[in-house]
Amino acid sequence: MRDRLAEIATRYVRTPEAARLLGISARTLEKYRCHGNGPTFRKLGGRVVYAIEDLLAWADQSACRSTSDPHYVEARAAGRAAPNNRVAPSYPHR
């Protein structure tokens, strides 16, 4: 019961507010979502929302102490699509 109450109490934000919390543009966050390398999101009633916990967890994945940190190269690439992992546009079939 307690877990369910915690889940219900989770605050969700839409893309513009999520982008402000992360300090990036909404358009950048949308691109990350399309490429699959951004924070976890949900579709509720046709709207994209982010749990604040998910935003913080995604941002924490990029934490480094210095540029010589072994994790730095990986963290720096967070949000970027791999050069050969382009997503082909999907067009509705007619």
N, C-alpha and C positions, 0 to 999 in steps of 0.2 A: 504494500500500500504506500509506504513511504517513497519507494522508487518512482511510483506512478505520479505522486504529488510533485516530486522533484522534476520529473519530465514535463509535467503540465506547467510548472513555474518557469521553465526555460524561456528566456526572452528571445524572440525572433525579430530580426531587422531586415528591411528590404535592401536592395542593391545600393542605392545612394548612401544610406546610413552606414552600411557595412564598409563601403569604400572609404568613407570619412574616418571610421574607426581604425582602419588599416593605414590610412594616410596615402591612399592611391586613388586614381580616378575610377569612377563607376565603369567607364568604358574598358579600362584595363581589367577590372574584376570580371566583366562580361567576357572578355577574351580568354581569361584564365578558365572560366566556366566552360566555354566552348572547347578548349583544348584539353580539359580534364586535369589541369594541374593547379587549380585554385582550391580554396577551402570547400569543404562539404556544404552542399546546399540542399534545399527541399523545395518542391513545388506544392504549394497549398492553394487550391482553388484557382489554378492558372497563374499564380504569382510566385516568383522566386523569393525565398527567404533564407536567411542564414541564422543559425543559433550563435549567440555571442561566444559560447564555449568553443564552438568549431572554429570561429575566426581567430580566437586566441591560440588555440592548439596549432593551427596552420602557421600563424606568425611565429610561434615558438620553435617550429621546425627550422627556421632560418637563423636561429641564435648562434652567434660565433663570438669568441673572445678577441680574435685578431685575424688579419688577413693570412697569417701563416697557419691558422687552425685547419686541420685536415678536412673538416666539414665545410670550410668556406666556399670551395668551388661548387659543391653541391647546393649549398644554401644560396649562393649567388644566382644559380640557375633556376631557383624556385619560381614558378610561374611562367617560365619560358618553355615553349614547345621545342622538342628535339627537331633538328633540321630535317630529318627524314620522316618525321611523324606527322606530316601534314594531313589534315582531315579534308577529304574531298567533300565539296558541297553536295548536299542531298536535295534533289529536286523532286517535287511530287510527280508521279507518273500520271500521264493523261490518257 
